[in-house]
Amino acid sequence: MPQKSRKRKASSTSNPRKRAPQPSKATPTRRSKRIKSSPITSAGEVMTKSHSSHFFGNKSESSEAESMVEKEASGYEDEDESANDMSSSPQSDIDDEDEDEYSSTEEAPRKRKTGRAGQKKANGAESSKPAKGQELWRPGVKTGLAPGEALFIKLPKAREAGKTPYRDDTVHPNTLAFLEELKENNDREWLKVHDADYRQSQKDFNSFVESLTEKVIEKDETIPELPSKDLFPLQTFRIYRDIRFSPDPTPYKTYYSAAWSRTGRKGPYAGYYVQVQPGGSFLGAGLWHPEAAPLALMRRAIDRKSEKLKNVLMEPAMRKEFFKGVARDEKKVIKAFIDVNSSDMLKTKPKGYQAENPNIALLRLRSFTIGRKLKDDEVLGPGALKRIADLIGILTPFVTYLNSVIMPDDDASSDDDEDGEEEEGDGEDENDD
């Protein structure tokens, strides 16, 4: 009897399909990865397996052999192996969690340092001004706003007058400050945003010109008194530059200027010129690049009666203020006058005159001007109007002489036999190298 039972057991094990399933050992089922990786479920299985192996050591070997047979018969090797490996998965998960915690503790200080540095950088970016050309009001600058968001920027107001009030007899320091900023930001977008400063500085300069015009008329009676509506258009220059044929693309002048003559700021007459610019203010008078006919008249007057021009240049006030206090020496005074106008003078003799002419240096000139630079404190303060008016009074005899030559009041005084010399202007370009 015992032998038959053994054969039946062997036959039952050889054919696993006919073998009845044991209730204690359930067939392995598919589990989701979440259940397999769960530390609670895995820990329970570990405790059960360790308990059976600890108290049933002899039976564990037979159970392992039977489980191998079940694996071959069921065809779920991967699931069974994964189920058996669950005992190691909790530990590996714990190790992984420990490693993550360890790595996170190492990276945490680094992230904090980076965060502090980024915070400092952000605070510095907020406190510092944006780089030139990256202002938020400029077209095309990226603001970092999301679609649908808008950024409203208040236009800057005009500068406050401060302790120095605006006056008609001087230029306000805010005007020079605006021109200094315009020099650094010479573009249309910047001026459009700072229009309030521009309008205020322009108004300040125009009021100064209006007061100065009264003084100029007192010094030179040939300057007409213009109505207020024609005063600024005829005497002040616009701030816009003509860049059509200029290599400099900046659209604006960095100074305010005005001129006075018998026909305003333009015309054939000699006149006066005032320019206000930070560190580059200027006062001058005379003829700048006259046309061929007035130039021919000037050369004829120098050739025939040069002593009239020399007497005007030899005046003590003229030498002191405009020729750097040169001594009363005719050659030195003439040289100082030529140096002022040497930038565009002819390199050779003009047509119709001999190189041996004693006044050949004056005859080579194509401009007849006198001027000097003004310091900032000479155009600022209560005494600015008087200082500039006094300098214009020194230049009045020089302007009067030039106008008496190119546009004489008595036309009968001209010599008819000298009219043919006007063709000298046609030969200047040929001699100018």
C-alpha positions as a Markdown table, in Angstrom:
| # | Residue | x | y | z |
|---|---|---|---|---|
| 1 | Met | 0.0 | 0.0 | 0.0 |
| 2 | Pro | 2.7 | 2.5 | 0.7 |
| 3 | Gln | 4.2 | 1.8 | -2.7 |
| 4 | Lys | 1.0 | 2.5 | -4.6 |
| 5 | Ser | 0.5 | 5.8 | -2.8 |
| 6 | Arg | 4.0 | 6.9 | -3.7 |
| 7 | Lys | 3.3 | 6.1 | -7.4 |
| 8 | Arg | 0.1 | 8.1 | -7.3 |
| 9 | Lys | 1.9 | 11.0 | -5.9 |
| 10 | Ala | 4.6 | 10.8 | -8.5 |
| 11 | Ser | 2.0 | 10.6 | -11.3 |
| 12 | Ser | 0.1 | 13.5 | -9.9 |
| 13 | Thr | 3.2 | 15.6 | -9.8 |
| 14 | Ser | 4.3 | 14.6 | -13.3 |
| 15 | Asn | 1.1 | 15.8 | -14.7 |
| 16 | Pro | 0.5 | 19.2 | -13.1 |
| 17 | Arg | -2.6 | 20.0 | -15.2 |
| 18 | Lys | -4.6 | 17.2 | -13.5 |
| 19 | Arg | -3.3 | 18.1 | -10.1 |
| 20 | Ala | -5.9 | 19.8 | -7.9 |
| 21 | Pro | -4.9 | 23.3 | -6.7 |
| 22 | Gln | -3.9 | 23.5 | -3.2 |
| 23 | Pro | -5.9 | 26.0 | -1.2 |
| 24 | Ser | -2.9 | 27.1 | 0.9 |
| 25 | Lys | -0.9 | 28.1 | -2.2 |
| 26 | Ala | -2.9 | 30.4 | -4.5 |
| 27 | Thr | -1.9 | 30.8 | -8.1 |
| 28 | Pro | 0.0 | 34.0 | -8.6 |
| 29 | Thr | -1.9 | 36.8 | -10.2 |
| 30 | Arg | -0.8 | 39.9 | -12.1 |
| 31 | Arg | -0.3 | 42.9 | -9.9 |
| 32 | Ser | 0.1 | 46.5 | -10.8 |
| 33 | Lys | 3.4 | 48.2 | -10.2 |
| 34 | Arg | 1.9 | 50.4 | -7.6 |
| 35 | Ile | 0.8 | 47.4 | -5.4 |
| 36 | Lys | 4.2 | 45.8 | -5.8 |
| 37 | Ser | 6.1 | 48.9 | -4.8 |
| 38 | Ser | 3.8 | 49.5 | -1.8 |
| 39 | Pro | 6.0 | 49.2 | 1.4 |
| 40 | Ile | 3.0 | 48.1 | 3.5 |
| 41 | Thr | 2.1 | 45.0 | 1.3 |
| 42 | Ser | 5.7 | 44.1 | 0.8 |
| 43 | Ala | 6.5 | 44.2 | 4.5 |
| 44 | Gly | 3.6 | 41.9 | 5.3 |
| 45 | Glu | 4.8 | 39.3 | 2.8 |
| 46 | Val | 8.3 | 39.5 | 4.2 |
| 47 | Met | 7.1 | 38.8 | 7.7 |
| 48 | Thr | 5.0 | 35.8 | 6.5 |
| 49 | Lys | 7.8 | 34.3 | 4.6 |
| 50 | Ser | 10.4 | 34.8 | 7.3 |
| 51 | His | 8.0 | 33.2 | 9.8 |
| 52 | Ser | 7.5 | 30.1 | 7.8 |
| 53 | Ser | 11.1 | 29.6 | 7.0 |
| 54 | His | 12.1 | 30.1 | 10.6 |
| 55 | Phe | 9.8 | 27.6 | 12.3 |
| 56 | Phe | 9.5 | 25.0 | 9.4 |
| 57 | Gly | 13.0 | 24.7 | 8.2 |
| 58 | Asn | 12.6 | 21.1 | 6.9 |
| 59 | Lys | 9.4 | 21.8 | 5.2 |
| 60 | Ser | 10.7 | 24.8 | 3.4 |
| 61 | Glu | 12.9 | 22.7 | 1.2 |
| 62 | Ser | 10.0 | 20.6 | -0.1 |
| 63 | Ser | 7.9 | 23.7 | -0.5 |
| 64 | Glu | 10.6 | 25.2 | -2.6 |
| 65 | Ala | 10.7 | 22.1 | -4.9 |
| 66 | Glu | 6.9 | 22.2 | -5.3 |
| 67 | Ser | 7.0 | 25.9 | -6.0 |
| 68 | Met | 9.5 | 25.3 | -8.8 |
| 69 | Val | 7.1 | 22.7 | -10.4 |
| 70 | Glu | 4.3 | 25.2 | -10.1 |
| 71 | Lys | 6.3 | 27.8 | -11.9 |
| 72 | Glu | 7.0 | 25.5 | -14.8 |
| 73 | Ala | 3.3 | 24.4 | -15.0 |
| 74 | Ser | 1.7 | 27.8 | -14.6 |
| 75 | Gly | 3.9 | 29.8 | -17.0 |
| 76 | Tyr | 4.0 | 32.8 | -14.8 |
| 77 | Glu | 7.7 | 32.8 | -14.1 |
| 78 | Asp | 8.1 | 36.6 | -14.3 |
| 79 | Glu | 5.2 | 37.2 | -12.0 |
| 80 | Asp | 6.4 | 34.5 | -9.5 |
| 81 | Glu | 9.9 | 35.9 | -9.5 |
| 82 | Ser | 8.7 | 39.4 | -9.0 |
| 83 | Ala | 6.4 | 38.2 | -6.2 |
| 84 | Asn | 9.4 | 36.4 | -4.6 |
| 85 | Asp | 11.5 | 39.4 | -5.1 |
| 86 | Met | 9.1 | 41.6 | -3.2 |
| 87 | Ser | 11.0 | 40.8 | 0.0 |
| 88 | Ser | 13.9 | 42.8 | -1.4 |
| 89 | Ser | 11.9 | 45.6 | -2.9 |
| 90 | Pro | 10.9 | 47.3 | 0.3 |
| 91 | Gln | 14.5 | 47.5 | 1.4 |
| 92 | Ser | 15.5 | 48.8 | -2.0 |
| 93 | Asp | 12.7 | 51.4 | -1.8 |
| 94 | Ile | 13.8 | 52.4 | 1.6 |
| 95 | Asp | 17.4 | 52.6 | 0.4 |
| 96 | Asp | 16.3 | 54.7 | -2.5 |
| 97 | Glu | 14.3 | 57.0 | -0.2 |
| 98 | Asp | 17.3 | 57.3 | 2.0 |
| 99 | Glu | 19.5 | 58.2 | -1.0 |
| 100 | Asp | 16.9 | 60.7 | -2.1 |
| 101 | Glu | 16.8 | 62.3 | 1.3 |
| 102 | Tyr | 20.6 | 62.3 | 1.5 |
| 103 | Ser | 20.9 | 63.9 | -1.9 |
| 104 | Ser | 18.2 | 66.3 | -1.1 |
| 105 | Thr | 20.0 | 67.4 | 2.0 |
| 106 | Glu | 23.2 | 67.9 | 0.1 |
| 107 | Glu | 21.5 | 69.9 | -2.7 |
| 108 | Ala | 19.3 | 71.9 | -0.3 |
| 109 | Pro | 22.1 | 74.3 | 0.7 |
| 110 | Arg | 23.1 | 74.8 | -2.9 |
| 111 | Lys | 19.6 | 75.7 | -3.8 |
| 112 | Arg | 19.4 | 78.1 | -1.0 |
| 113 | Lys | 22.7 | 79.8 | -2.0 |
| 114 | Thr | 21.5 | 80.0 | -5.5 |
| 115 | Gly | 18.2 | 81.4 | -4.3 |
| 116 | Arg | 19.9 | 84.1 | -2.2 |
| 117 | Ala | 22.2 | 85.0 | -5.0 |
| 118 | Gly | 19.3 | 85.2 | -7.4 |
| 119 | Gln | 17.4 | 87.3 | -4.9 |
| 120 | Lys | 20.3 | 89.7 | -4.5 |
| 121 | Lys | 20.7 | 89.9 | -8.3 |
| 122 | Ala | 16.9 | 90.6 | -8.6 |
| 123 | Asn | 17.1 | 93.3 | -6.0 |
| 124 | Gly | 20.1 | 94.8 | -7.7 |
| 125 | Ala | 18.3 | 94.7 | -11.1 |
| 126 | Glu | 15.3 | 96.5 | -9.5 |
| 127 | Ser | 17.3 | 99.2 | -7.9 |
| 128 | Ser | 19.6 | 99.8 | -10.9 |
| 129 | Lys | 18.6 | 101.7 | -14.0 |
| 130 | Pro | 18.1 | 99.7 | -17.2 |
| 131 | Ala | 20.9 | 99.8 | -19.7 |
| 132 | Lys | 20.9 | 102.4 | -22.4 |
| 133 | Gly | 18.6 | 101.4 | -25.2 |
| 134 | Gln | 16.8 | 98.9 | -23.0 |
| 135 | Glu | 14.3 | 101.3 | -21.3 |
| 136 | Leu | 10.8 | 99.8 | -21.1 |
| 137 | Trp | 9.3 | 102.8 | -23.0 |
| 138 | Arg | 11.4 | 102.1 | -26.1 |
| 139 | Pro | 9.7 | 100.2 | -29.0 |
| 140 | Gly | 10.7 | 96.6 | -29.3 |
| 141 | Val | 12.1 | 96.1 | -25.8 |
| 142 | Lys | 11.0 | 92.8 | -24.2 |
| 143 | Thr | 9.1 | 93.4 | -21.0 |
| 144 | Gly | 8.5 | 89.7 | -20.1 |
| 145 | Leu | 4.7 | 90.3 | -19.8 |
| 146 | Ala | 2.3 | 87.5 | -20.6 |
| 147 | Pro | -0.2 | 87.8 | -23.5 |
| 148 | Gly | -3.0 | 90.1 | -22.5 |
| 149 | Glu | -1.0 | 91.9 | -19.8 |
| 150 | Ala | -0.1 | 95.6 | -20.2 |
| 151 | Leu | 2.5 | 97.9 | -18.6 |
| 152 | Phe | 1.7 | 101.6 | -18.1 |
| 153 | Ile | 4.6 | 104.0 | -17.8 |
| 154 | Lys | 4.2 | 107.5 | -16.5 |
| 155 | Leu | 5.8 | 110.1 | -18.7 |
| 156 | Pro | 8.5 | 112.0 | -16.7 |
| 157 | Lys | 7.5 | 115.5 | -15.6 |
| 158 | Ala | 9.7 | 118.6 | -16.3 |
| 159 | Arg | 12.4 | 119.3 | -13.8 |
| 160 | Glu | 11.6 | 121.4 | -10.8 |
| 161 | Ala | 13.1 | 124.9 | -10.8 |
| 162 | Gly | 14.6 | 124.3 | -7.4 |
| 163 | Lys | 16.1 | 127.3 | -5.6 |
| 164 | Thr | 16.8 | 129.1 | -8.9 |
| 165 | Pro | 13.7 | 130.6 | -10.4 |
| 166 | Tyr | 13.2 | 131.0 | -14.2 |
| 167 | Arg | 14.0 | 134.5 | -15.4 |
| 168 | Asp | 13.9 | 136.2 | -18.8 |
| 169 | Asp | 17.4 | 137.8 | -18.5 |
| 170 | Thr | 19.3 | 134.5 | -18.1 |
| 171 | Val | 19.4 | 130.9 | -19.0 |
| 172 | His | 18.3 | 128.4 | -16.4 |
| 173 | Pro | 20.6 | 125.6 | -15.3 |
| 174 | Asn | 17.9 | 123.1 | -16.2 |
| 175 | Thr | 18.2 | 124.1 | -19.8 |
| 176 | Leu | 21.9 | 123.1 | -19.9 |
| 177 | Ala | 21.0 | 119.9 | -18.0 |
| 178 | Phe | 18.5 | 118.9 | -20.6 |
| 179 | Leu | 21.0 | 119.6 | -23.5 |
| 180 | Glu | 23.5 | 117.5 | -21.7 |
| 181 | Glu | 21.1 | 114.5 | -21.5 |
| 182 | Leu | 20.1 | 115.0 | -25.1 |
| 183 | Lys | 23.7 | 114.7 | -26.1 |
| 184 | Glu | 23.8 | 111.2 | -24.4 |
| 185 | Asn | 20.4 | 110.2 | -25.7 |
| 186 | Asn | 20.1 | 111.7 | -29.2 |
| 187 | Asp | 17.2 | 109.8 | -30.6 |
| 188 | Arg | 13.5 | 110.4 | -31.3 |
| 189 | Glu | 12.1 | 107.9 | -28.8 |
| 190 | Trp | 14.0 | 109.6 | -25.9 |
| 191 | Leu | 12.9 | 113.1 | -26.8 |
| 192 | Lys | 9.3 | 112.0 | -27.2 |
| 193 | Val | 9.3 | 110.6 | -23.7 |
| 194 | His | 11.1 | 113.7 | -22.3 |
| 195 | Asp | 9.0 | 116.2 | -24.2 |
| 196 | Ala | 8.1 | 118.1 | -21.0 |
| 197 | Asp | 11.8 | 118.9 | -20.4 |
| 198 | Tyr | 12.3 | 119.9 | -24.0 |
| 199 | Arg | 9.3 | 122.3 | -24.0 |
| 200 | Gln | 10.4 | 123.9 | -20.8 |
| 201 | Ser | 14.0 | 124.4 | -21.9 |
| 202 | Gln | 12.9 | 125.8 | -25.3 |
| 203 | Lys | 10.6 | 128.2 | -23.5 |
| 204 | Asp | 13.5 | 129.3 | -21.2 |
| 205 | Phe | 15.8 | 129.9 | -24.2 |
| 206 | Asn | 13.2 | 131.8 | -26.2 |
| 207 | Ser | 12.5 | 134.1 | -23.3 |
| 208 | Phe | 16.2 | 134.8 | -23.0 |
| 209 | Val | 16.4 | 135.5 | -26.7 |
| 210 | Glu | 13.5 | 137.9 | -26.5 |
| 211 | Ser | 15.2 | 139.9 | -23.8 |
| 212 | Leu | 18.6 | 139.8 | -25.6 |
| 213 | Thr | 16.9 | 141.1 | -28.8 |
| 214 | Glu | 16.1 | 144.3 | -27.1 |
| 215 | Lys | 19.8 | 144.7 | -26.1 |
| 216 | Val | 21.0 | 143.9 | -29.6 |
| 217 | Ile | 18.7 | 146.6 | -31.1 |
| 218 | Glu | 20.1 | 149.1 | -28.6 |
| 219 | Lys | 23.7 | 148.3 | -29.8 |
| 220 | Asp | 22.9 | 148.1 | -33.5 |
| 221 | Glu | 20.1 | 150.3 | -34.8 |
| 222 | Thr | 20.0 | 148.4 | -38.1 |
| 223 | Ile | 18.5 | 145.3 | -36.5 |
| 224 | Pro | 14.7 | 145.6 | -37.0 |
| 225 | Glu | 12.3 | 145.2 | -34.1 |
| 226 | Leu | 10.2 | 142.2 | -35.1 |
| 227 | Pro | 6.7 | 141.4 | -33.7 |
| 228 | Ser | 6.5 | 138.6 | -31.2 |
| 229 | Lys | 4.9 | 136.1 | -33.7 |
| 230 | Asp | 7.9 | 136.5 | -36.1 |
| 231 | Leu | 10.6 | 136.9 | -33.5 |
| 232 | Phe | 11.4 | 133.2 | -32.8 |
| 233 | Pro | 10.8 | 131.8 | -36.3 |
| 234 | Leu | 13.1 | 134.5 | -37.8 |
| 235 | Gln | 15.8 | 134.6 | -35.2 |
| 236 | Thr | 16.0 | 131.2 | -33.4 |
| 237 | Phe | 17.2 | 128.0 | -35.1 |
| 238 | Arg | 15.3 | 124.8 | -34.9 |
| 239 | Ile | 16.8 | 121.9 | -32.9 |
| 240 | Tyr | 16.3 | 119.4 | -35.7 |
| 241 | Arg | 19.3 | 118.6 | -37.9 |
| 242 | Asp | 19.4 | 118.1 | -41.6 |
| 243 | Ile | 20.9 | 114.6 | -42.0 |
| 244 | Arg | 20.2 | 114.1 | -45.7 |
| 245 | Phe | 23.8 | 114.5 | -46.7 |
| 246 | Ser | 25.5 | 114.1 | -43.3 |
| 247 | Pro | 27.4 | 111.1 | -42.1 |
| 248 | Asp | 26.1 | 111.8 | -38.6 |
| 249 | Pro | 22.7 | 110.2 | -38.2 |
| 250 | Thr | 21.8 | 111.9 | -34.9 |
| 251 | Pro | 18.5 | 113.8 | -35.5 |
| 252 | Tyr | 18.9 | 116.7 | -33.1 |
| 253 | Lys | 21.3 | 119.5 | -32.3 |
| 254 | Thr | 22.7 | 119.5 | -28.8 |
| 255 | Tyr | 22.5 | 123.3 | -28.4 |
| 256 | Tyr | 20.1 | 126.2 | -28.8 |
| 257 | Ser | 21.1 | 129.1 | -31.1 |
| 258 | Ala | 19.8 | 132.4 | -32.5 |
| 259 | Ala | 21.0 | 135.0 | -34.9 |
| 260 | Trp | 20.2 | 138.7 | -35.7 |
| 261 | Ser | 20.7 | 140.7 | -38.9 |
| 262 | Arg | 18.8 | 143.2 | -41.0 |
| 263 | Thr | 16.8 | 140.3 | -42.4 |
| 264 | Gly | 16.6 | 138.0 | -39.4 |
| 265 | Arg | 18.8 | 134.9 | -39.0 |
| 266 | Lys | 19.0 | 134.4 | -42.7 |
| 267 | Gly | 20.0 | 136.7 | -45.6 |
| 268 | Pro | 22.9 | 138.4 | -47.3 |
| 269 | Tyr | 23.8 | 140.7 | -44.4 |
| 270 | Ala | 26.4 | 140.3 | -41.7 |
| 271 | Gly | 24.9 | 139.5 | -38.3 |
| 272 | Tyr | 25.3 | 138.3 | -34.8 |
| 273 | Tyr | 25.1 | 134.7 | -33.5 |
| 274 | Val | 24.6 | 133.2 | -30.0 |
| 275 | Gln | 24.8 | 129.5 | -29.1 |
| 276 | Val | 24.0 | 128.0 | -25.7 |
| 277 | Gln | 25.5 | 124.6 | -25.1 |
| 278 | Pro | 26.9 | 122.9 | -22.0 |
| 279 | Gly | 30.6 | 123.5 | -22.2 |
| 280 | Gly | 30.4 | 124.9 | -25.7 |
| 281 | Ser | 28.5 | 128.1 | -25.7 |
| 282 | Phe | 29.6 | 130.6 | -28.3 |
| 283 | Leu | 29.2 | 134.2 | -29.4 |
| 284 | Gly | 30.2 | 135.5 | -32.9 |
| 285 | Ala | 29.5 | 137.9 | -35.7 |
| 286 | Gly | 30.4 | 138.5 | -39.3 |
| 287 | Leu | 29.9 | 136.8 | -42.7 |
| 288 | Trp | 30.1 | 133.0 | -43.0 |
| 289 | His | 30.6 | 131.6 | -46.6 |
| 290 | Pro | 29.1 | 134.6 | -48.5 |
| 291 | Glu | 28.1 | 134.1 | -52.1 |
| 292 | Ala | 30.3 | 135.0 | -55.0 |
| 293 | Ala | 29.1 | 138.6 | -55.4 |
| 294 | Pro | 29.5 | 139.7 | -51.7 |
| 295 | Leu | 32.8 | 137.9 | -51.5 |
| 296 | Ala | 34.1 | 139.8 | -54.6 |
| 297 | Leu | 33.0 | 143.1 | -53.0 |
| 298 | Met | 34.9 | 142.2 | -49.8 |
| 299 | Arg | 38.1 | 141.4 | -51.7 |
| 300 | Arg | 37.9 | 144.6 | -53.6 |
| 301 | Ala | 37.5 | 146.7 | -50.5 |
| 302 | Ile | 40.4 | 144.9 | -48.8 |
| 303 | Asp | 42.6 | 145.5 | -51.9 |
| 304 | Arg | 41.7 | 149.1 | -52.2 |
| 305 | Lys | 41.1 | 150.3 | -48.5 |
| 306 | Ser | 42.3 | 147.6 | -46.1 |
| 307 | Glu | 43.0 | 150.2 | -43.4 |
| 308 | Lys | 39.2 | 150.4 | -42.6 |
| 309 | Leu | 39.1 | 146.7 | -41.7 |
| 310 | Lys | 42.4 | 146.9 | -39.8 |
| 311 | Asn | 41.3 | 149.8 | -37.7 |
| 312 | Val | 38.2 | 147.9 | -36.6 |
| 313 | Leu | 40.3 | 144.9 | -35.7 |
| 314 | Met | 42.9 | 147.0 | -33.8 |
| 315 | Glu | 40.4 | 148.3 | -31.2 |
| 316 | Pro | 41.5 | 147.6 | -27.6 |
| 317 | Ala | 38.2 | 146.0 | -26.6 |
| 318 | Met | 38.3 | 143.8 | -29.7 |
| 319 | Arg | 41.8 | 142.6 | -29.0 |
| 320 | Lys | 41.1 | 142.0 | -25.4 |
| 321 | Glu | 37.9 | 140.0 | -25.7 |
| 322 | Phe | 38.3 | 138.2 | -29.0 |
| 323 | Phe | 42.0 | 138.0 | -29.8 |
| 324 | Lys | 43.2 | 136.9 | -26.4 |
| 325 | Gly | 44.7 | 140.2 | -25.5 |
| 326 | Val | 47.2 | 140.4 | -28.3 |
| 327 | Ala | 49.4 | 143.5 | -28.3 |
| 328 | Arg | 48.7 | 146.5 | -30.6 |
| 329 | Asp | 50.7 | 145.1 | -33.5 |
| 330 | Glu | 49.1 | 145.1 | -36.9 |
| 331 | Lys | 50.7 | 141.9 | -38.1 |
| 332 | Lys | 49.8 | 140.0 | -34.9 |
| 333 | Val | 46.2 | 141.3 | -35.0 |
| 334 | Ile | 45.8 | 140.3 | -38.7 |
| 335 | Lys | 47.3 | 136.9 | -38.0 |
| 336 | Ala | 44.9 | 136.4 | -35.1 |
| 337 | Phe | 42.0 | 137.3 | -37.4 |
| 338 | Ile | 43.2 | 135.0 | -40.1 |
| 339 | Asp | 43.6 | 132.1 | -37.7 |
| 340 | Val | 39.9 | 132.4 | -36.8 |
| 341 | Asn | 38.9 | 132.0 | -40.5 |
| 342 | Ser | 41.6 | 129.8 | -41.8 |
| 343 | Ser | 39.6 | 126.6 | -41.9 |
| 344 | Asp | 38.2 | 127.3 | -45.4 |
| 345 | Met | 40.6 | 129.9 | -46.8 |
| 346 | Leu | 42.2 | 129.5 | -50.2 |
| 347 | Lys | 45.6 | 127.8 | -50.5 |
| 348 | Thr | 46.7 | 130.0 | -53.4 |
| 349 | Lys | 45.9 | 133.5 | -54.5 |
| 350 | Pro | 42.3 | 134.3 | -55.7 |
| 351 | Lys | 41.7 | 134.9 | -59.4 |
| 352 | Gly | 42.5 | 138.5 | -60.5 |
| 353 | Tyr | 45.1 | 139.2 | -57.7 |
| 354 | Gln | 48.8 | 139.0 | -57.6 |
| 355 | Ala | 50.7 | 136.8 | -55.1 |
| 356 | Glu | 52.9 | 139.8 | -54.2 |
| 357 | Asn | 49.9 | 141.8 | -53.0 |
| 358 | Pro | 50.6 | 143.0 | -49.4 |
| 359 | Asn | 47.1 | 142.0 | -48.3 |
| 360 | Ile | 47.2 | 138.6 | -50.0 |
| 361 | Ala | 46.6 | 136.7 | -46.7 |
| 362 | Leu | 43.3 | 138.6 | -46.2 |
| 363 | Leu | 42.4 | 138.2 | -49.9 |
| 364 | Arg | 42.6 | 134.4 | -49.5 |
| 365 | Leu | 39.8 | 134.4 | -46.9 |
| 366 | Arg | 36.3 | 133.1 | -47.8 |
| 367 | Ser | 34.7 | 133.9 | -44.4 |
| 368 | Phe | 35.0 | 137.0 | -42.3 |
| 369 | Thr | 34.0 | 136.2 | -38.7 |
| 370 | Ile | 35.0 | 137.0 | -35.2 |
| 371 | Gly | 33.9 | 135.0 | -32.1 |
| 372 | Arg | 34.8 | 133.4 | -28.8 |
| 373 | Lys | 33.6 | 130.7 | -26.5 |
| 374 | Leu | 31.5 | 131.4 | -23.5 |
| 375 | Lys | 31.8 | 129.6 | -20.2 |
| 376 | Asp | 28.7 | 128.2 | -18.6 |
| 377 | Asp | 28.8 | 130.8 | -15.8 |
| 378 | Glu | 28.8 | 133.5 | -18.5 |
| 379 | Val | 25.4 | 132.4 | -19.8 |
| 380 | Leu | 23.9 | 131.6 | -16.3 |
| 381 | Gly | 23.0 | 133.9 | -13.5 |
| 382 | Pro | 21.5 | 137.4 | -13.4 |
| 383 | Gly | 24.4 | 139.1 | -15.2 |
| 384 | Ala | 24.4 | 136.9 | -18.3 |
| 385 | Leu | 22.2 | 139.2 | -20.4 |
| 386 | Lys | 24.5 | 142.2 | -19.7 |
| 387 | Arg | 27.7 | 140.3 | -20.4 |
| 388 | Ile | 26.5 | 139.0 | -23.7 |
| 389 | Ala | 25.1 | 142.4 | -24.7 |
| 390 | Asp | 28.4 | 144.1 | -24.0 |
| 391 | Leu | 30.2 | 141.6 | -26.2 |
| 392 | Ile | 27.8 | 142.2 | -29.0 |
| 393 | Gly | 28.4 | 146.0 | -28.6 |
| 394 | Ile | 32.1 | 145.4 | -29.2 |
| 395 | Leu | 31.3 | 143.4 | -32.4 |
| 396 | Thr | 28.9 | 146.1 | -33.7 |
| 397 | Pro | 31.6 | 148.2 | -35.6 |
| 398 | Phe | 32.8 | 145.0 | -37.3 |
| 399 | Val | 29.3 | 144.1 | -38.5 |
| 400 | Thr | 28.7 | 147.7 | -39.6 |
| 401 | Tyr | 31.8 | 147.7 | -41.7 |
| 402 | Leu | 31.0 | 144.4 | -43.4 |
| 403 | Asn | 27.4 | 145.5 | -44.3 |
| 404 | Ser | 28.8 | 148.8 | -45.6 |
| 405 | Val | 30.9 | 146.9 | -48.1 |
| 406 | Ile | 28.5 | 144.1 | -49.3 |
| 407 | Met | 25.2 | 146.1 | -49.1 |
| 408 | Pro | 26.1 | 149.8 | -49.0 |
| 409 | Asp | 23.3 | 152.3 | -48.3 |
| 410 | Asp | 24.5 | 154.6 | -51.0 |
| 411 | Asp | 24.6 | 152.7 | -54.3 |
| 412 | Ala | 26.2 | 155.6 | -56.1 |
| 413 | Ser | 29.4 | 155.1 | -54.1 |
| 414 | Ser | 30.2 | 151.9 | -56.0 |
| 415 | Asp | 32.7 | 152.2 | -58.8 |
| 416 | Asp | 31.4 | 151.1 | -62.2 |
| 417 | Asp | 34.8 | 150.3 | -63.5 |
| 418 | Glu | 35.2 | 147.5 | -60.9 |
| 419 | Asp | 32.0 | 145.6 | -61.6 |
| 420 | Gly | 33.9 | 143.1 | -63.9 |
| 421 | Glu | 35.8 | 141.7 | -60.9 |
| 422 | Glu | 32.7 | 139.8 | -59.7 |
| 423 | Glu | 33.9 | 136.9 | -61.9 |
| 424 | Glu | 36.6 | 136.3 | -59.2 |
| 425 | Gly | 34.1 | 134.1 | -57.4 |
| 426 | Asp | 33.9 | 131.8 | -60.4 |
| 427 | Gly | 37.6 | 131.0 | -60.2 |
| 428 | Glu | 37.8 | 130.1 | -56.5 |
| 429 | Asp | 37.0 | 126.5 | -56.9 |
| 430 | Glu | 39.7 | 126.1 | -59.5 |
| 431 | Asn | 42.3 | 127.4 | -57.1 |
| 432 | Asp | 41.0 | 125.5 | -54.0 |
| 433 | Asp | 42.7 | 122.2 | -53.6 |
